[in-house]
Amino acid sequence: MKTPFLSQYDIIIFDCDGVLIDVNLLKCEAFGIAVGGYSSEIVDKFVNHCRKTFGISRYVKFKEFLIDFAKEPFQEEKYNIFLNNFAKICTEIYGHANITPGTKELLLELSNQNKNLYVASGGDGEELNEVFIHRKLSNFFSGIYGSPKTKLECTSEILKNHPGKKAVFIGDAISDMKTAKEHHIDFIYMSKYTVQSEEQDLICKNGAKMVISTLEELINSDRNK
């Protein structure tokens, strides 16, 4: 196996959800389940919002739910209940969700090439580290970063550890593209599992250095955008 397109990069940063693990739809549903007890109209609007802003931390989203959707003053106790509910559901989801096609083969090949591989995700950092150990993915990565730090902060920390090195971000959401643009690094858009709107999907396709369906396309491929 070879990875001609990725050979130009020293640092390869992956989003997790919808890139390495197929959990996007399940996690959108989980946001709705975590705030159960409210009217279906409020919950449905919140879940739709979560789809449009996928990749943004749960710590932000549940605050938004209370203030913007439930129209309630922020309540720390209720907020923590939502977070705990969501974390329990995510533990179950990550335990059985599919690893996306080509992931393990690509990570093995890149590791053999001594590439520096990282995860920068909107998911909870501690949770992701446990998941990656459980799914036997952790050994491929030099670091696995997540919330409560933002994706922008996670990427900044990664790049500071490798000054002057060329990096690329592989993601499936507009938040990933914006993170890459902010740091002036290339962006590869993986479209198969995205839960974005058609408009957001098109923005990402137009803003990407390369567009792929799954990570399989980065193996034995020299196709550029």
C-alpha positions as CSV (number, residue, x, y, z in Angstrom):
1,M,0.0,0.0,0.0
2,K,1.0,3.6,-0.6
3,T,-0.4,7.0,0.2
4,P,1.0,9.3,-2.5
5,F,-1.2,12.3,-1.7
6,L,-0.5,12.2,2.0
7,S,3.2,11.7,1.6
8,Q,3.7,15.5,1.3
9,Y,2.5,16.0,4.9
10,D,4.4,15.6,8.2
11,I,1.4,16.0,10.5
12,I,-2.0,14.4,9.7
13,I,-4.9,15.5,11.9
14,F,-8.1,13.5,11.9
15,D,-11.5,14.4,13.1
16,C,-13.1,11.4,14.8
17,D,-16.9,11.2,14.3
18,G,-17.8,10.5,10.7
19,V,-14.1,10.2,9.7
20,L,-12.7,7.4,11.8
21,I,-15.9,6.0,13.4
22,D,-19.4,6.0,11.9
23,V,-21.3,7.7,14.7
24,N,-22.7,10.9,13.4
25,L,-26.4,10.0,13.0
26,L,-26.3,8.0,16.3
27,K,-24.9,11.0,18.2
28,C,-27.4,13.4,16.7
29,E,-30.2,11.1,18.1
30,A,-28.3,11.0,21.4
31,F,-28.5,14.7,21.8
32,G,-32.3,14.4,21.6
33,I,-32.5,11.5,24.0
34,A,-30.2,13.3,26.6
35,V,-32.8,16.1,26.9
36,G,-35.8,13.8,27.0
37,G,-38.8,15.2,28.8
38,Y,-39.3,18.3,26.7
39,S,-41.8,18.6,23.9
40,S,-41.1,16.8,20.7
41,E,-41.1,20.2,18.9
42,I,-38.3,21.6,21.1
43,V,-36.3,18.4,20.9
44,D,-36.6,18.0,17.1
45,K,-35.5,21.6,16.6
46,F,-32.5,21.0,18.9
47,V,-31.5,17.8,17.1
48,N,-31.7,19.6,13.7
49,H,-29.5,22.3,15.2
50,C,-27.0,19.6,16.3
51,R,-26.9,18.3,12.7
52,K,-26.1,21.7,11.3
53,T,-23.4,22.4,13.9
54,F,-21.9,18.9,14.1
55,G,-18.3,19.0,15.5
56,I,-19.1,21.6,18.1
57,S,-18.7,20.5,21.7
58,R,-21.5,19.0,23.7
59,Y,-20.5,21.5,26.4
60,V,-21.6,24.3,24.1
61,K,-24.7,22.5,22.7
62,F,-26.4,21.8,26.0
63,K,-26.0,25.4,27.2
64,E,-27.6,26.4,23.9
65,F,-30.4,24.0,24.5
66,L,-31.3,25.5,27.9
67,I,-31.1,29.1,26.8
68,D,-32.1,29.1,23.1
69,F,-34.5,26.1,22.8
70,A,-36.0,25.4,26.2
71,K,-35.9,29.2,26.9
72,E,-34.8,28.7,30.5
73,P,-32.2,30.4,32.6
74,F,-29.0,28.3,32.7
75,Q,-29.2,25.7,35.5
76,E,-26.0,24.0,36.4
77,E,-27.7,20.9,37.8
78,K,-29.9,20.3,34.7
79,Y,-26.9,21.0,32.4
80,N,-24.8,18.3,34.2
81,I,-27.7,15.8,34.0
82,F,-27.7,16.3,30.2
83,L,-24.0,15.9,30.0
84,N,-24.1,12.7,32.0
85,N,-27.0,11.3,30.0
86,F,-25.2,12.0,26.8
87,A,-21.9,10.5,28.0
88,K,-23.6,7.2,28.9
89,I,-25.3,7.0,25.5
90,C,-22.0,7.8,23.8
91,T,-20.1,5.1,25.7
92,E,-22.6,2.5,24.3
93,I,-22.5,4.0,20.7
94,Y,-18.7,4.1,20.5
95,G,-18.6,0.5,21.7
96,H,-20.5,-1.0,18.7
97,A,-20.3,1.7,15.9
98,N,-18.4,0.7,12.8
99,I,-14.8,1.8,12.1
100,T,-15.0,3.5,8.7
101,P,-13.7,1.7,5.6
102,G,-10.0,1.9,5.1
103,T,-9.3,3.5,8.6
104,K,-7.1,0.8,10.1
105,E,-5.2,0.1,6.8
106,L,-4.5,3.8,6.3
107,L,-3.4,4.4,9.9
108,L,-1.1,1.4,9.8
109,E,0.5,2.5,6.5
110,L,1.0,6.1,7.8
111,S,2.4,4.8,11.0
112,N,4.9,2.7,9.1
113,Q,5.9,5.9,7.2
114,N,6.6,7.6,10.6
115,K,3.9,10.2,10.1
116,N,2.7,12.1,13.1
117,L,-0.9,11.3,13.5
118,Y,-3.4,13.1,15.8
119,V,-7.1,13.4,16.5
120,A,-8.7,16.8,17.1
121,S,-12.4,16.3,17.8
122,G,-15.4,18.0,19.2
123,G,-16.1,14.9,21.3
124,D,-15.0,14.7,24.9
125,G,-11.2,14.2,25.2
126,E,-11.2,11.7,28.1
127,E,-14.0,9.7,26.5
128,L,-12.2,9.5,23.2
129,N,-9.0,8.3,24.7
130,E,-10.9,5.5,26.4
131,V,-12.7,4.7,23.2
132,F,-9.5,4.5,21.1
133,I,-7.9,2.2,23.6
134,H,-11.0,-0.1,23.6
135,R,-11.2,-0.1,19.8
136,K,-7.5,-0.7,19.5
137,L,-6.8,2.6,17.6
138,S,-4.8,4.5,20.3
139,N,-1.4,3.2,19.4
140,F,-1.5,4.8,16.0
141,F,-1.7,8.4,17.4
142,S,0.7,10.7,19.0
143,G,-2.2,12.5,20.7
144,I,-6.0,12.4,20.9
145,Y,-7.5,15.8,21.7
146,G,-11.1,16.8,22.4
147,S,-13.5,18.9,24.4
148,P,-13.8,20.8,26.6
149,K,-11.1,22.4,24.5
150,T,-12.4,23.6,21.1
151,K,-11.3,21.9,17.9
152,L,-9.4,25.1,17.1
153,E,-7.5,25.0,20.4
154,C,-6.8,21.3,20.0
155,T,-5.3,21.9,16.5
156,S,-3.3,24.9,17.8
157,E,-1.7,22.8,20.5
158,I,-0.8,20.0,18.0
159,L,0.8,22.4,15.6
160,K,2.8,24.2,18.3
161,N,4.5,20.9,19.0
162,H,5.7,20.7,15.4
163,P,6.8,24.1,14.2
164,G,7.6,24.4,10.5
165,K,6.1,21.0,9.7
166,K,3.4,20.7,6.9
167,A,0.0,19.6,8.2
168,V,-3.4,18.5,6.9
169,F,-6.8,18.2,8.6
170,I,-9.1,15.4,7.5
171,G,-12.7,16.2,8.5
172,D,-16.4,15.9,7.6
173,A,-17.8,19.2,8.8
174,I,-17.6,22.9,8.2
175,S,-16.1,23.3,11.7
176,D,-13.2,21.1,10.5
177,M,-12.7,23.2,7.4
178,K,-12.8,26.5,9.4
179,T,-10.2,25.0,11.8
180,A,-7.9,24.2,8.9
181,K,-8.4,27.6,7.3
182,E,-7.7,29.4,10.6
183,H,-4.4,27.6,10.9
184,H,-3.5,27.9,7.2
185,I,-3.2,24.2,6.7
186,D,-4.8,22.0,4.0
187,F,-8.2,20.4,4.4
188,I,-9.4,17.1,3.1
189,Y,-13.2,16.7,3.1
190,M,-14.6,13.2,3.8
191,S,-18.3,13.3,2.7
192,K,-19.8,9.9,3.1
193,Y,-20.9,10.1,6.8
194,T,-21.5,13.9,7.1
195,V,-24.8,15.0,8.6
196,Q,-24.5,18.6,7.3
197,S,-27.0,20.4,5.1
198,E,-26.5,20.4,1.3
199,E,-25.3,24.0,1.5
200,Q,-22.7,23.2,4.1
201,D,-21.6,20.1,2.1
202,L,-21.0,22.2,-1.0
203,I,-19.0,24.8,1.0
204,C,-16.7,22.1,2.3
205,K,-16.3,20.5,-1.1
206,N,-15.4,23.9,-2.6
207,G,-13.0,24.7,0.2
208,A,-11.2,21.4,0.4
209,K,-7.8,20.6,-1.1
210,M,-9.2,17.1,-1.8
211,V,-12.7,15.5,-1.5
212,I,-13.0,11.8,-0.6
213,S,-15.9,9.5,0.2
214,T,-14.0,7.4,2.7
215,L,-10.4,7.0,3.9
216,E,-10.0,4.1,1.5
217,E,-9.5,6.6,-1.3
218,L,-6.3,7.8,0.3
219,I,-4.7,4.4,0.0
220,N,-3.0,3.8,-3.4
221,S,-4.3,7.1,-4.6
222,D,-2.6,10.1,-6.1
223,R,-5.8,11.9,-7.0
224,N,-5.8,15.6,-6.2
225,K,-8.7,18.0,-6.2
